[in-house]
Amino acid sequence: MQRSQFLKLLELNEKTRFILIGLVNTAFGYTAFTVLHVLFSPNLASLQILFFAYCAAAFFNYFSLGLFVFGLPHQRIKSFFKSVISLIFLFFLNSFLLQFLLENTNFHILFAQFLITGLVVAASYILHKWFSFRD
């Protein structure tokens, strides 16, 4: 990305930046989930796969949201741990919804996870804006 395109991204309002960066983060997380599912589904349960996908996405999400959306606070270690707490909450929300869909529908796990993504993204915006990236 050229510097002028990068600067134009930073000039967008916060919600637009969150949506754009969120699409990248969601693609990263969903790809991690899909790859882990394809590689390990015979040996790992769906919640274990979801957990490892969240772990893979934790650093990526923190720095992309911090750099491009909310700004990295002065107390970066504290805000990173607050981000991890937010991700733990999002993980439990996601895992509850995933288990609910898998137990009550005939949806394939990848389709069920796809359906859940929008709600988790909305919760993510609220948590990161008002908790993770606040000094």
MIBATOR-574324 format. One record per residue: residue number from 1; residue in three letters; x, y, z negated of N, C-alpha, C, O in turn. Coordinates in nm, 2 decimals. Layout:
+------+------+--------+--------+--------+--------+--------+--------+--------+--------+--------+--------+--------+--------+
: resi : resn :   n.c1 :   n.c2 :   n.c3 :  ca.c1 :  ca.c2 :  ca.c3 :   c.c1 :   c.c2 :   c.c3 :   o.c1 :   o.c2 :   o.c3 :
+------+------+--------+--------+--------+--------+--------+--------+--------+--------+--------+--------+--------+--------+
:  NUM :  Ala :      X :      Y :      Z :      X :      Y :      Z :      X :      Y :      Z :      X :      Y :      Z :
...
+------+------+--------+--------+--------+--------+--------+--------+--------+--------+--------+--------+--------+--------+
// end
This chain:
+------+------+--------+--------+--------+--------+--------+--------+--------+--------+--------+--------+--------+--------+
: resi : resn :   n.c1 :   n.c2 :   n.c3 :  ca.c1 :  ca.c2 :  ca.c3 :   c.c1 :   c.c2 :   c.c3 :   o.c1 :   o.c2 :   o.c3 :
+------+------+--------+--------+--------+--------+--------+--------+--------+--------+--------+--------+--------+--------+
:    1 :  Met :   0.09 :  -0.12 :   0.00 :   0.00 :   0.00 :   0.00 :   0.09 :   0.12 :   0.00 :   0.18 :   0.13 :  -0.08 :
:    2 :  Gln :   0.06 :   0.21 :   0.09 :   0.14 :   0.34 :   0.09 :   0.11 :   0.43 :  -0.02 :   0.00 :   0.42 :  -0.08 :
:    3 :  Arg :   0.20 :   0.51 :  -0.06 :   0.18 :   0.60 :  -0.17 :   0.06 :   0.69 :  -0.16 :  -0.01 :   0.70 :  -0.26 :
:    4 :  Ser :   0.03 :   0.74 :  -0.04 :  -0.09 :   0.82 :  -0.03 :  -0.22 :   0.74 :  -0.05 :  -0.32 :   0.79 :  -0.11 :
:    5 :  Gln :  -0.22 :   0.62 :   0.00 :  -0.34 :   0.53 :  -0.03 :  -0.35 :   0.50 :  -0.18 :  -0.46 :   0.50 :  -0.23 :
:    6 :  Phe :  -0.24 :   0.48 :  -0.24 :  -0.24 :   0.45 :  -0.38 :  -0.29 :   0.57 :  -0.46 :  -0.38 :   0.55 :  -0.55 :
:    7 :  Leu :  -0.25 :   0.69 :  -0.43 :  -0.30 :   0.81 :  -0.50 :  -0.45 :   0.83 :  -0.47 :  -0.52 :   0.88 :  -0.56 :
:    8 :  Lys :  -0.49 :   0.80 :  -0.35 :  -0.64 :   0.81 :  -0.33 :  -0.72 :   0.72 :  -0.41 :  -0.83 :   0.75 :  -0.46 :
:    9 :  Leu :  -0.66 :   0.60 :  -0.44 :  -0.73 :   0.50 :  -0.53 :  -0.74 :   0.56 :  -0.67 :  -0.85 :   0.55 :  -0.73 :
:   10 :  Leu :  -0.64 :   0.63 :  -0.72 :  -0.64 :   0.68 :  -0.85 :  -0.74 :   0.80 :  -0.86 :  -0.78 :   0.84 :  -0.97 :
:   11 :  Glu :  -0.77 :   0.87 :  -0.75 :  -0.86 :   0.98 :  -0.75 :  -1.01 :   0.94 :  -0.75 :  -1.09 :   1.03 :  -0.78 :
:   12 :  Leu :  -1.04 :   0.82 :  -0.73 :  -1.18 :   0.77 :  -0.74 :  -1.22 :   0.77 :  -0.88 :  -1.14 :   0.77 :  -0.97 :
:   13 :  Asn :  -1.36 :   0.78 :  -0.90 :  -1.40 :   0.78 :  -1.04 :  -1.38 :   0.65 :  -1.10 :  -1.36 :   0.55 :  -1.04 :
:   14 :  Glu :  -1.39 :   0.65 :  -1.24 :  -1.35 :   0.53 :  -1.31 :  -1.43 :   0.40 :  -1.28 :  -1.38 :   0.30 :  -1.26 :
:   15 :  Lys :  -1.56 :   0.42 :  -1.26 :  -1.65 :   0.30 :  -1.23 :  -1.61 :   0.25 :  -1.09 :  -1.62 :   0.12 :  -1.07 :
:   16 :  Thr :  -1.58 :   0.33 :  -1.00 :  -1.55 :   0.28 :  -0.86 :  -1.41 :   0.21 :  -0.87 :  -1.40 :   0.11 :  -0.81 :
:   17 :  Arg :  -1.32 :   0.27 :  -0.95 :  -1.19 :   0.20 :  -0.96 :  -1.21 :   0.07 :  -1.03 :  -1.15 :  -0.03 :  -0.99 :
:   18 :  Phe :  -1.30 :   0.06 :  -1.13 :  -1.32 :  -0.06 :  -1.20 :  -1.38 :  -0.17 :  -1.11 :  -1.34 :  -0.28 :  -1.11 :
:   19 :  Ile :  -1.47 :  -0.13 :  -1.02 :  -1.53 :  -0.22 :  -0.93 :  -1.42 :  -0.27 :  -0.83 :  -1.41 :  -0.39 :  -0.81 :
:   20 :  Leu :  -1.34 :  -0.18 :  -0.78 :  -1.24 :  -0.23 :  -0.68 :  -1.13 :  -0.32 :  -0.75 :  -1.10 :  -0.42 :  -0.70 :
:   21 :  Ile :  -1.08 :  -0.27 :  -0.86 :  -0.98 :  -0.36 :  -0.93 :  -1.05 :  -0.48 :  -0.99 :  -0.99 :  -0.59 :  -1.00 :
:   22 :  Gly :  -1.17 :  -0.47 :  -1.03 :  -1.25 :  -0.58 :  -1.08 :  -1.27 :  -0.69 :  -0.98 :  -1.26 :  -0.81 :  -1.01 :
:   23 :  Leu :  -1.28 :  -0.65 :  -0.85 :  -1.29 :  -0.74 :  -0.74 :  -1.16 :  -0.82 :  -0.73 :  -1.16 :  -0.94 :  -0.71 :
:   24 :  Val :  -1.05 :  -0.75 :  -0.74 :  -0.92 :  -0.82 :  -0.74 :  -0.90 :  -0.91 :  -0.86 :  -0.86 :  -1.03 :  -0.84 :
:   25 :  Asn :  -0.94 :  -0.86 :  -0.98 :  -0.92 :  -0.94 :  -1.10 :  -1.02 :  -1.07 :  -1.09 :  -0.98 :  -1.18 :  -1.13 :
:   26 :  Thr :  -1.14 :  -1.04 :  -1.04 :  -1.23 :  -1.15 :  -1.03 :  -1.19 :  -1.26 :  -0.93 :  -1.19 :  -1.38 :  -0.96 :
:   27 :  Ala :  -1.13 :  -1.21 :  -0.82 :  -1.08 :  -1.30 :  -0.72 :  -0.96 :  -1.38 :  -0.78 :  -0.95 :  -1.50 :  -0.76 :
:   28 :  Phe :  -0.88 :  -1.31 :  -0.85 :  -0.76 :  -1.38 :  -0.92 :  -0.82 :  -1.49 :  -1.02 :  -0.77 :  -1.60 :  -1.01 :
:   29 :  Gly :  -0.91 :  -1.45 :  -1.10 :  -0.96 :  -1.54 :  -1.21 :  -1.04 :  -1.66 :  -1.14 :  -1.02 :  -1.77 :  -1.19 :
:   30 :  Tyr :  -1.12 :  -1.63 :  -1.05 :  -1.20 :  -1.73 :  -0.98 :  -1.11 :  -1.83 :  -0.90 :  -1.14 :  -1.95 :  -0.90 :
:   31 :  Thr :  -1.01 :  -1.77 :  -0.84 :  -0.91 :  -1.86 :  -0.77 :  -0.84 :  -1.95 :  -0.86 :  -0.82 :  -2.07 :  -0.84 :
:   32 :  Ala :  -0.80 :  -1.89 :  -0.98 :  -0.73 :  -1.97 :  -1.08 :  -0.82 :  -2.08 :  -1.13 :  -0.78 :  -2.20 :  -1.14 :
:   33 :  Phe :  -0.95 :  -2.05 :  -1.15 :  -1.05 :  -2.15 :  -1.20 :  -1.06 :  -2.26 :  -1.09 :  -1.06 :  -2.38 :  -1.12 :
:   34 :  Thr :  -1.08 :  -2.22 :  -0.97 :  -1.10 :  -2.31 :  -0.86 :  -0.98 :  -2.40 :  -0.84 :  -0.99 :  -2.52 :  -0.82 :
:   35 :  Val :  -0.86 :  -2.34 :  -0.84 :  -0.74 :  -2.42 :  -0.82 :  -0.72 :  -2.52 :  -0.93 :  -0.69 :  -2.64 :  -0.91 :
:   36 :  Leu :  -0.74 :  -2.48 :  -1.06 :  -0.73 :  -2.56 :  -1.17 :  -0.84 :  -2.67 :  -1.17 :  -0.81 :  -2.79 :  -1.20 :
:   37 :  His :  -0.96 :  -2.64 :  -1.12 :  -1.06 :  -2.74 :  -1.11 :  -1.02 :  -2.85 :  -1.01 :  -1.04 :  -2.97 :  -1.03 :
:   38 :  Val :  -0.97 :  -2.80 :  -0.89 :  -0.94 :  -2.90 :  -0.79 :  -0.82 :  -2.99 :  -0.83 :  -0.82 :  -3.11 :  -0.81 :
:   39 :  Leu :  -0.72 :  -2.93 :  -0.90 :  -0.61 :  -3.00 :  -0.94 :  -0.63 :  -3.09 :  -1.06 :  -0.57 :  -3.20 :  -1.07 :
:   40 :  Phe :  -0.71 :  -3.05 :  -1.16 :  -0.72 :  -3.12 :  -1.29 :  -0.86 :  -3.17 :  -1.33 :  -0.87 :  -3.22 :  -1.44 :
:   41 :  Ser :  -0.96 :  -3.15 :  -1.24 :  -1.09 :  -3.19 :  -1.29 :  -1.11 :  -3.33 :  -1.33 :  -1.19 :  -3.36 :  -1.42 :
:   42 :  Pro :  -1.04 :  -3.43 :  -1.27 :  -1.05 :  -3.56 :  -1.32 :  -1.00 :  -3.58 :  -1.47 :  -1.05 :  -3.67 :  -1.54 :
:   43 :  Asn :  -0.91 :  -3.49 :  -1.51 :  -0.85 :  -3.51 :  -1.64 :  -0.89 :  -3.41 :  -1.74 :  -0.87 :  -3.43 :  -1.86 :
:   44 :  Leu :  -0.94 :  -3.29 :  -1.70 :  -0.98 :  -3.19 :  -1.79 :  -1.13 :  -3.16 :  -1.78 :  -1.18 :  -3.16 :  -1.67 :
:   45 :  Ala :  -1.19 :  -3.12 :  -1.90 :  -1.33 :  -3.08 :  -1.90 :  -1.34 :  -2.94 :  -1.84 :  -1.24 :  -2.87 :  -1.84 :
:   46 :  Ser :  -1.46 :  -2.91 :  -1.80 :  -1.48 :  -2.77 :  -1.74 :  -1.44 :  -2.66 :  -1.84 :  -1.39 :  -2.56 :  -1.79 :
:   47 :  Leu :  -1.47 :  -2.67 :  -1.97 :  -1.43 :  -2.57 :  -2.06 :  -1.28 :  -2.56 :  -2.08 :  -1.23 :  -2.45 :  -2.10 :
:   48 :  Gln :  -1.21 :  -2.67 :  -2.06 :  -1.06 :  -2.66 :  -2.07 :  -1.01 :  -2.59 :  -1.94 :  -0.92 :  -2.51 :  -1.95 :
:   49 :  Ile :  -1.07 :  -2.62 :  -1.83 :  -1.03 :  -2.55 :  -1.71 :  -1.05 :  -2.40 :  -1.72 :  -0.97 :  -2.32 :  -1.68 :
:   50 :  Leu :  -1.17 :  -2.37 :  -1.77 :  -1.21 :  -2.22 :  -1.79 :  -1.11 :  -2.16 :  -1.88 :  -1.07 :  -2.04 :  -1.86 :
:   51 :  Phe :  -1.07 :  -2.22 :  -1.99 :  -0.98 :  -2.17 :  -2.09 :  -0.84 :  -2.14 :  -2.02 :  -0.79 :  -2.03 :  -2.03 :
:   52 :  Phe :  -0.79 :  -2.23 :  -1.94 :  -0.66 :  -2.21 :  -1.88 :  -0.67 :  -2.10 :  -1.77 :  -0.57 :  -2.03 :  -1.75 :
:   53 :  Ala :  -0.78 :  -2.09 :  -1.70 :  -0.80 :  -1.98 :  -1.60 :  -0.80 :  -1.85 :  -1.67 :  -0.74 :  -1.75 :  -1.62 :
:   54 :  Tyr :  -0.87 :  -1.84 :  -1.79 :  -0.86 :  -1.71 :  -1.87 :  -0.72 :  -1.68 :  -1.91 :  -0.68 :  -1.56 :  -1.91 :
:   55 :  Cys :  -0.65 :  -1.78 :  -1.96 :  -0.51 :  -1.75 :  -2.00 :  -0.43 :  -1.70 :  -1.88 :  -0.35 :  -1.61 :  -1.90 :
:   56 :  Ala :  -0.44 :  -1.76 :  -1.76 :  -0.37 :  -1.72 :  -1.65 :  -0.40 :  -1.57 :  -1.61 :  -0.32 :  -1.50 :  -1.56 :
:   57 :  Ala :  -0.53 :  -1.53 :  -1.63 :  -0.57 :  -1.40 :  -1.59 :  -0.55 :  -1.29 :  -1.69 :  -0.56 :  -1.17 :  -1.66 :
:   58 :  Ala :  -0.52 :  -1.33 :  -1.82 :  -0.51 :  -1.23 :  -1.93 :  -0.41 :  -1.11 :  -1.90 :  -0.44 :  -1.00 :  -1.91 :
:   59 :  Phe :  -0.29 :  -1.15 :  -1.86 :  -0.18 :  -1.04 :  -1.84 :  -0.22 :  -0.97 :  -1.71 :  -0.21 :  -0.84 :  -1.71 :
:   60 :  Phe :  -0.26 :  -1.04 :  -1.61 :  -0.29 :  -0.97 :  -1.48 :  -0.40 :  -0.87 :  -1.50 :  -0.39 :  -0.76 :  -1.45 :
:   61 :  Asn :  -0.51 :  -0.91 :  -1.57 :  -0.62 :  -0.82 :  -1.59 :  -0.58 :  -0.70 :  -1.68 :  -0.62 :  -0.59 :  -1.65 :
:   62 :  Tyr :  -0.50 :  -0.72 :  -1.78 :  -0.47 :  -0.61 :  -1.87 :  -0.39 :  -0.50 :  -1.79 :  -0.42 :  -0.39 :  -1.80 :
:   63 :  Phe :  -0.29 :  -0.55 :  -1.72 :  -0.21 :  -0.45 :  -1.65 :  -0.28 :  -0.38 :  -1.53 :  -0.26 :  -0.26 :  -1.51 :
:   64 :  Ser :  -0.36 :  -0.46 :  -1.46 :  -0.43 :  -0.40 :  -1.35 :  -0.54 :  -0.30 :  -1.40 :  -0.55 :  -0.19 :  -1.34 :
:   65 :  Leu :  -0.61 :  -0.33 :  -1.50 :  -0.71 :  -0.24 :  -1.56 :  -0.64 :  -0.12 :  -1.62 :  -0.69 :   0.00 :  -1.61 :
:   66 :  Gly :  -0.53 :  -0.15 :  -1.69 :  -0.46 :  -0.04 :  -1.76 :  -0.40 :   0.06 :  -1.67 :  -0.40 :   0.18 :  -1.69 :
:   67 :  Leu :  -0.34 :   0.01 :  -1.56 :  -0.27 :   0.09 :  -1.47 :  -0.36 :   0.17 :  -1.37 :  -0.33 :   0.28 :  -1.34 :
:   68 :  Phe :  -0.46 :   0.10 :  -1.33 :  -0.55 :   0.16 :  -1.22 :  -0.68 :   0.21 :  -1.26 :  -0.74 :   0.29 :  -1.19 :
:   69 :  Val :  -0.73 :   0.17 :  -1.38 :  -0.87 :   0.21 :  -1.42 :  -0.87 :   0.30 :  -1.54 :  -0.91 :   0.42 :  -1.54 :
:   70 :  Phe :  -0.83 :   0.25 :  -1.66 :  -0.84 :   0.32 :  -1.78 :  -0.72 :   0.39 :  -1.83 :  -0.73 :   0.48 :  -1.91 :
:   71 :  Gly :  -0.61 :   0.36 :  -1.78 :  -0.48 :   0.41 :  -1.82 :  -0.43 :   0.33 :  -1.94 :  -0.51 :   0.29 :  -2.03 :
:   72 :  Leu :  -0.30 :   0.31 :  -1.95 :  -0.24 :   0.24 :  -2.06 :  -0.23 :   0.33 :  -2.18 :  -0.16 :   0.44 :  -2.17 :
:   73 :  Pro :  -0.28 :   0.29 :  -2.29 :  -0.27 :   0.38 :  -2.41 :  -0.13 :   0.38 :  -2.46 :  -0.05 :   0.30 :  -2.42 :
:   74 :  His :  -0.11 :   0.47 :  -2.56 :   0.03 :   0.49 :  -2.61 :   0.06 :   0.36 :  -2.69 :   0.18 :   0.32 :  -2.70 :
:   75 :  Gln :  -0.03 :   0.30 :  -2.76 :  -0.01 :   0.18 :  -2.84 :  -0.04 :   0.06 :  -2.76 :  -0.14 :   0.00 :  -2.77 :
:   76 :  Arg :   0.05 :   0.03 :  -2.67 :   0.03 :  -0.08 :  -2.57 :   0.01 :  -0.22 :  -2.63 :  -0.07 :  -0.29 :  -2.59 :
:   77 :  Ile :   0.09 :  -0.25 :  -2.73 :   0.08 :  -0.38 :  -2.79 :  -0.05 :  -0.39 :  -2.86 :  -0.12 :  -0.50 :  -2.85 :
:   78 :  Lys :  -0.09 :  -0.29 :  -2.93 :  -0.23 :  -0.29 :  -3.00 :  -0.34 :  -0.31 :  -2.89 :  -0.43 :  -0.39 :  -2.91 :
:   79 :  Ser :  -0.33 :  -0.23 :  -2.79 :  -0.43 :  -0.24 :  -2.68 :  -0.43 :  -0.37 :  -2.61 :  -0.54 :  -0.42 :  -2.57 :
:   80 :  Phe :  -0.31 :  -0.43 :  -2.59 :  -0.31 :  -0.56 :  -2.53 :  -0.38 :  -0.67 :  -2.62 :  -0.46 :  -0.75 :  -2.57 :
:   81 :  Phe :  -0.36 :  -0.66 :  -2.75 :  -0.42 :  -0.76 :  -2.84 :  -0.57 :  -0.73 :  -2.84 :  -0.65 :  -0.82 :  -2.86 :
:   82 :  Lys :  -0.61 :  -0.60 :  -2.83 :  -0.76 :  -0.57 :  -2.83 :  -0.81 :  -0.63 :  -2.70 :  -0.93 :  -0.67 :  -2.69 :
:   83 :  Ser :  -0.73 :  -0.62 :  -2.59 :  -0.78 :  -0.68 :  -2.46 :  -0.79 :  -0.83 :  -2.47 :  -0.89 :  -0.89 :  -2.42 :
:   84 :  Val :  -0.70 :  -0.90 :  -2.55 :  -0.71 :  -1.04 :  -2.57 :  -0.84 :  -1.07 :  -2.65 :  -0.90 :  -1.17 :  -2.62 :
:   85 :  Ile :  -0.87 :  -0.99 :  -2.75 :  -0.99 :  -1.01 :  -2.83 :  -1.11 :  -1.00 :  -2.73 :  -1.21 :  -1.08 :  -2.74 :
:   86 :  Ser :  -1.11 :  -0.90 :  -2.65 :  -1.22 :  -0.89 :  -2.55 :  -1.23 :  -1.01 :  -2.46 :  -1.34 :  -1.06 :  -2.43 :
:   87 :  Leu :  -1.12 :  -1.06 :  -2.41 :  -1.12 :  -1.18 :  -2.33 :  -1.17 :  -1.30 :  -2.40 :  -1.23 :  -1.38 :  -2.34 :
:   88 :  Ile :  -1.13 :  -1.31 :  -2.53 :  -1.19 :  -1.42 :  -2.61 :  -1.34 :  -1.42 :  -2.61 :  -1.41 :  -1.52 :  -2.60 :
:   89 :  Phe :  -1.39 :  -1.30 :  -2.64 :  -1.54 :  -1.28 :  -2.64 :  -1.60 :  -1.32 :  -2.50 :  -1.69 :  -1.39 :  -2.50 :
:   90 :  Leu :  -1.53 :  -1.27 :  -2.40 :  -1.58 :  -1.30 :  -2.26 :  -1.57 :  -1.45 :  -2.23 :  -1.66 :  -1.50 :  -2.16 :
:   91 :  Phe :  -1.47 :  -1.51 :  -2.28 :  -1.45 :  -1.65 :  -2.26 :  -1.57 :  -1.73 :  -2.33 :  -1.63 :  -1.82 :  -2.26 :
:   92 :  Phe :  -1.60 :  -1.69 :  -2.45 :  -1.71 :  -1.76 :  -2.52 :  -1.85 :  -1.73 :  -2.45 :  -1.93 :  -1.82 :  -2.44 :
:   93 :  Leu :  -1.87 :  -1.61 :  -2.40 :  -1.99 :  -1.58 :  -2.33 :  -1.99 :  -1.66 :  -2.20 :  -2.09 :  -1.72 :  -2.17 :
:   94 :  Asn :  -1.88 :  -1.66 :  -2.13 :  -1.87 :  -1.74 :  -2.00 :  -1.89 :  -1.89 :  -2.03 :  -1.97 :  -1.95 :  -1.96 :
:   95 :  Ser :  -1.83 :  -1.94 :  -2.13 :  -1.84 :  -2.09 :  -2.16 :  -1.98 :  -2.12 :  -2.20 :  -2.03 :  -2.23 :  -2.16 :
:   96 :  Phe :  -2.04 :  -2.04 :  -2.28 :  -2.18 :  -2.07 :  -2.32 :  -2.27 :  -2.07 :  -2.19 :  -2.35 :  -2.16 :  -2.18 :
:   97 :  Leu :  -2.26 :  -1.97 :  -2.11 :  -2.34 :  -1.96 :  -1.99 :  -2.31 :  -2.08 :  -1.89 :  -2.40 :  -2.14 :  -1.83 :
:   98 :  Leu :  -2.18 :  -2.11 :  -1.88 :  -2.14 :  -2.22 :  -1.79 :  -2.20 :  -2.35 :  -1.84 :  -2.26 :  -2.43 :  -1.76 :
:   99 :  Gln :  -2.19 :  -2.38 :  -1.97 :  -2.24 :  -2.51 :  -2.02 :  -2.39 :  -2.51 :  -2.01 :  -2.45 :  -2.61 :  -1.98 :
:  100 :  Phe :  -2.46 :  -2.40 :  -2.03 :  -2.60 :  -2.39 :  -2.02 :  -2.65 :  -2.42 :  -1.88 :  -2.74 :  -2.50 :  -1.86 :
:  101 :  Leu :  -2.58 :  -2.36 :  -1.78 :  -2.61 :  -2.39 :  -1.64 :  -2.58 :  -2.54 :  -1.60 :  -2.66 :  -2.60 :  -1.53 :
:  102 :  Leu :  -2.47 :  -2.59 :  -1.65 :  -2.43 :  -2.72 :  -1.61 :  -2.53 :  -2.83 :  -1.67 :  -2.56 :  -2.93 :  -1.61 :
:  103 :  Glu :  -2.58 :  -2.80 :  -1.79 :  -2.67 :  -2.89 :  -1.86 :  -2.81 :  -2.88 :  -1.82 :  -2.89 :  -2.97 :  -1.83 :
:  104 :  Asn :  -2.85 :  -2.76 :  -1.76 :  -2.99 :  -2.74 :  -1.73 :  -3.02 :  -2.73 :  -1.58 :  -3.14 :  -2.71 :  -1.55 :
:  105 :  Thr :  -2.92 :  -2.74 :  -1.50 :  -2.94 :  -2.73 :  -1.35 :  -2.86 :  -2.84 :  -1.29 :  -2.78 :  -2.91 :  -1.35 :
:  106 :  Asn :  -2.88 :  -2.85 :  -1.16 :  -2.80 :  -2.94 :  -1.08 :  -2.69 :  -2.87 :  -1.01 :  -2.64 :  -2.92 :  -0.91 :
:  107 :  Phe :  -2.65 :  -2.75 :  -1.05 :  -2.55 :  -2.67 :  -0.98 :  -2.42 :  -2.73 :  -0.99 :  -2.38 :  -2.79 :  -1.09 :
:  108 :  His :  -2.34 :  -2.72 :  -0.89 :  -2.20 :  -2.75 :  -0.89 :  -2.13 :  -2.66 :  -0.98 :  -2.17 :  -2.54 :  -0.99 :
:  109 :  Ile :  -2.02 :  -2.70 :  -1.05 :  -1.95 :  -2.61 :  -1.14 :  -1.90 :  -2.48 :  -1.08 :  -1.91 :  -2.38 :  -1.14 :
:  110 :  Leu :  -1.85 :  -2.49 :  -0.95 :  -1.80 :  -2.37 :  -0.89 :  -1.91 :  -2.27 :  -0.86 :  -1.89 :  -2.15 :  -0.87 :
:  111 :  Phe :  -2.03 :  -2.32 :  -0.82 :  -2.14 :  -2.23 :  -0.79 :  -2.19 :  -2.17 :  -0.92 :  -2.23 :  -2.05 :  -0.93 :
:  112 :  Ala :  -2.20 :  -2.25 :  -1.03 :  -2.24 :  -2.20 :  -1.16 :  -2.15 :  -2.09 :  -1.21 :  -2.20 :  -1.99 :  -1.26 :
:  113 :  Gln :  -2.02 :  -2.11 :  -1.20 :  -1.93 :  -2.01 :  -1.24 :  -1.94 :  -1.88 :  -1.15 :  -1.93 :  -1.77 :  -1.21 :
:  114 :  Phe :  -1.97 :  -1.90 :  -1.03 :  -1.99 :  -1.79 :  -0.94 :  -2.11 :  -1.70 :  -0.98 :  -2.11 :  -1.58 :  -0.98 :
:  115 :  Leu :  -2.22 :  -1.77 :  -1.02 :  -2.34 :  -1.70 :  -1.07 :  -2.32 :  -1.62 :  -1.20 :  -2.38 :  -1.52 :  -1.22 :
:  116 :  Ile :  -2.23 :  -1.67 :  -1.28 :  -2.21 :  -1.61 :  -1.41 :  -2.12 :  -1.49 :  -1.40 :  -2.12 :  -1.40 :  -1.49 :
:  117 :  Thr :  -2.04 :  -1.48 :  -1.29 :  -1.94 :  -1.38 :  -1.28 :  -1.99 :  -1.23 :  -1.30 :  -1.93 :  -1.15 :  -1.36 :
:  118 :  Gly :  -2.11 :  -1.20 :  -1.24 :  -2.16 :  -1.06 :  -1.25 :  -2.19 :  -1.02 :  -1.39 :  -2.15 :  -0.91 :  -1.43 :
:  119 :  Leu :  -2.25 :  -1.10 :  -1.47 :  -2.27 :  -1.07 :  -1.61 :  -2.14 :  -1.05 :  -1.69 :  -2.13 :  -0.96 :  -1.77 :
:  120 :  Val :  -2.05 :  -1.14 :  -1.67 :  -1.92 :  -1.13 :  -1.74 :  -1.85 :  -1.00 :  -1.69 :  -1.78 :  -0.94 :  -1.78 :
:  121 :  Val :  -1.86 :  -0.97 :  -1.57 :  -1.79 :  -0.84 :  -1.52 :  -1.85 :  -0.72 :  -1.59 :  -1.78 :  -0.63 :  -1.63 :
:  122 :  Ala :  -1.98 :  -0.72 :  -1.60 :  -2.05 :  -0.60 :  -1.67 :  -2.01 :  -0.60 :  -1.82 :  -1.98 :  -0.49 :  -1.87 :
:  123 :  Ala :  -2.00 :  -0.71 :  -1.88 :  -1.96 :  -0.71 :  -2.02 :  -1.81 :  -0.67 :  -2.03 :  -1.77 :  -0.61 :  -2.13 :
:  124 :  Ser :  -1.73 :  -0.71 :  -1.94 :  -1.59 :  -0.68 :  -1.94 :  -1.57 :  -0.53 :  -1.93 :  -1.49 :  -0.47 :  -2.00 :
:  125 :  Tyr :  -1.65 :  -0.46 :  -1.84 :  -1.63 :  -0.31 :  -1.83 :  -1.66 :  -0.25 :  -1.97 :  -1.59 :  -0.16 :  -2.01 :
:  126 :  Ile :  -1.77 :  -0.29 :  -2.03 :  -1.81 :  -0.22 :  -2.16 :  -1.70 :  -0.25 :  -2.26 :  -1.66 :  -0.16 :  -2.33 :
:  127 :  Leu :  -1.66 :  -0.37 :  -2.28 :  -1.56 :  -0.40 :  -2.38 :  -1.42 :  -0.33 :  -2.35 :  -1.37 :  -0.28 :  -2.45 :
:  128 :  His :  -1.38 :  -0.34 :  -2.23 :  -1.25 :  -0.27 :  -2.20 :  -1.25 :  -0.12 :  -2.21 :  -1.16 :  -0.06 :  -2.26 :
:  129 :  Lys :  -1.36 :  -0.06 :  -2.16 :  -1.37 :   0.08 :  -2.17 :  -1.38 :   0.13 :  -2.31 :  -1.32 :   0.23 :  -2.35 :
:  130 :  Trp :  -1.47 :   0.07 :  -2.39 :  -1.49 :   0.12 :  -2.53 :  -1.41 :   0.06 :  -2.64 :  -1.42 :   0.10 :  -2.75 :
:  131 :  Phe :  -1.34 :  -0.05 :  -2.61 :  -1.26 :  -0.12 :  -2.71 :  -1.11 :  -0.14 :  -2.68 :  -1.03 :  -0.08 :  -2.74 :
:  132 :  Ser :  -1.09 :  -0.21 :  -2.57 :  -0.95 :  -0.25 :  -2.54 :  -0.86 :  -0.13 :  -2.51 :  -0.74 :  -0.13 :  -2.56 :
:  133 :  Phe :  -0.90 :  -0.03 :  -2.43 :  -0.82 :   0.07 :  -2.39 :  -0.84 :   0.20 :  -2.46 :  -0.81 :   0.31 :  -2.41 :
:  134 :  Arg :  -0.89 :   0.19 :  -2.59 :  -0.90 :   0.31 :  -2.68 :  -0.79 :   0.31 :  -2.78 :  -0.77 :   0.20 :  -2.84 :
:  135 :  Asp :  -0.73 :   0.42 :  -2.80 :  -0.62 :   0.43 :  -2.90 :  -0.68 :   0.42 :  -3.04 :  -0.60 :   0.43 :  -3.14 :
+------+------+--------+--------+--------+--------+--------+--------+--------+--------+--------+--------+--------+--------+
// end
